[in-house]
Amino acid sequence: MPEELDVKPGTLALMILKTLEVLGPLHGYGVARRIEETSKHRLTLNYGTLYPALLKLEQEGLVTAEWRQSENNRRAKYYALTAAGRKQLAREAREWHQTAELIAAFLGTRRETP
């Protein structure tokens, strides 16, 4: 079983936005399951973390939400990426790639001999 990881601050919104970009509109449960699957179950999301993040993204205009029937005929709130959400996702992804490259440069540095 893979080691479970904590979500770093600021990364959950990025994961949600990317999930909605890749899969299109999803209900909260679907978003959570996809994030867990993508992480190879190293992340487990609880609803006390996920739904406040979805609400914040909705209030910021990065996602829209609408009630409709789920695949098992239940009423569920579906979330979809907005144009502003796509721009934010591109910006955040670019920043994460730059940060990862910076950290990789430091982690790859070997001790210099005098």
PyMOL commands that set and color helices and strands:
alter all, ss='L'
color gray80, all
select helices_A, chain A and resi 11-23+28-38+47-59+83-107
alter helices_A, ss='H'
color red, helices_A
select strands_A, chain A and resi 26-27+63-69+75-81
alter strands_A, ss='S'
color yellow, strands_A
deselect
rebuild
show_as cartoon
